[in-house]
Amino acid sequence: MYVTEADGSRSNVSMMAYYPEDEGFSVADYWEMCRPHYEDALPGFTLLSVTEDEKIGDRNATVYVYTYTLGGVTYKTRQAVCVYSTMIYTLTYTALPDYYDSHLPEVERMQAQVTFRSPFKKE
């Protein structure tokens, strides 16, 4: 995880893994599972864009960009999602909208540098 308060942007980047129970779970399946939770938990949730020709490291990824408001503060989030072996991986960047673009090149470099080293196997 990366977090900065130095510039007041409330920027953070995190990477998470999700181990689905079902074989063949796709990025679209993951988004359809998560989206209702985002809509319920994040006031004012608004999906701004979906880009399907991205990468996390060498893996094909879809990027979802959305905004929401918590405690009267609006946030802009970029969530890149990919499949590797049987796992779903998300690289999520959040910042205040006025600072979002200023950190985007760093986030894209982080995303490009991800290396998947060994596949997880279901037993």
Secondary structure, DSSP 8 states (H G I E B T S, - for coil): -EEE-TTS--EEEEEEEE--SSTT--HHHHHHHHHHHHHHHSTT-EEEEEEEEEEETTEEEEEEEEEEEETTEEEEEEEEEEEETTEEEEEEEEE-HHHHHHHHHHHHHHHHH----S-----
